[in-house]
Amino acid sequence: MEAAKQFDNVTWADFGIVDDDLTVCDHDVKSLKYKDLRAVCSQLKIRGVKNTTKEQMIKKLVFMHQGKTRYGKTLEVLESTLTRK
């Protein structure tokens, strides 16, 4: 399978953390090539990574993933505590 086609349907649900390392589709993010990281970032609509290095893209992905997981937890708490009068 071509590398760019492998990450065509990536969502945030495909991300996970294994041994303090971010993984996407069972691949360690640090082991991905620059082209693959660009495909992942464009699929997830992450802006500001077009002309950056591989390390900066990884930092941005980690930052965005942490934000998504924290925000998702707060939404679950808010939805369970909201009442309608």
N, C-alpha and C positions, 0 to 999 in steps of 0.2 A: 504494500500500500504506500502510495506517495505520502511523504511527510506532511505536506500542506493539507492534504485531504483528510488526514487522520484527525485533525483538530477542527473540522468544519462545524461540528455540532456540539461544541463545548459549552457547558453552562456552569454556573457556580456550584451546582450540585455534584459536579465531577471532581471537585477539589477536595482534598483531605490532608490531614497532617499525620505523618508517620515519623516517629523518632525526632520530633522538632523540625522536620523538613516538610515543605509544602509539596504535595504531589497532585498531578492532574492526569486523569485516565490511567492510573497505575504507573506513571512515569515520574521520576524525581524532576522537579523543575530545573534544578541545577544541571542536570544531564541533557536537557533539551538544547537543540541548536538555536541560534539566533533567529533563523527563519521560522522555526516552530513557535518560538515565544512571540514573535510578531503576529503569527496567525492566531494564537490564543488571545492576545491582547485585542486584536481587531474584532475577533468573534465576541468578546465580552464588552466591546465598546469602551475600552479604557483609553482615555486621551492622554496625550503628552509623552508618548513613548516612541514616536516615529524615528527620531534621530538620536536615541539614547543607546547606552551600552547594555550589554546583556545583564550585568549586575544591577543596573538601575531599573531595568524592566522587572527583574526578580523582586527587588525591593518594593516596587509599585504593586506587583501582584500580591505579595505578602500583606502589604498595608491594606489593600482593598479587601482581601479575604478576611482579615481581622475585623475590619469595619463591618462587613456584611454579617459575620457571625455574631458580633456584639449587637448590631442593630436588629437582627432577627430575634435574638433573645429578648430584647426590650419590647419588641412588638408582641411577642407571645405573652409577656407579663401584662402589658397594657390591655390586650384583648381579653384576657381572663379576668381582669379587675373592672372593666367597664360595665356599667349598668345603665339601663335606659329607664328613665322615669316617665 
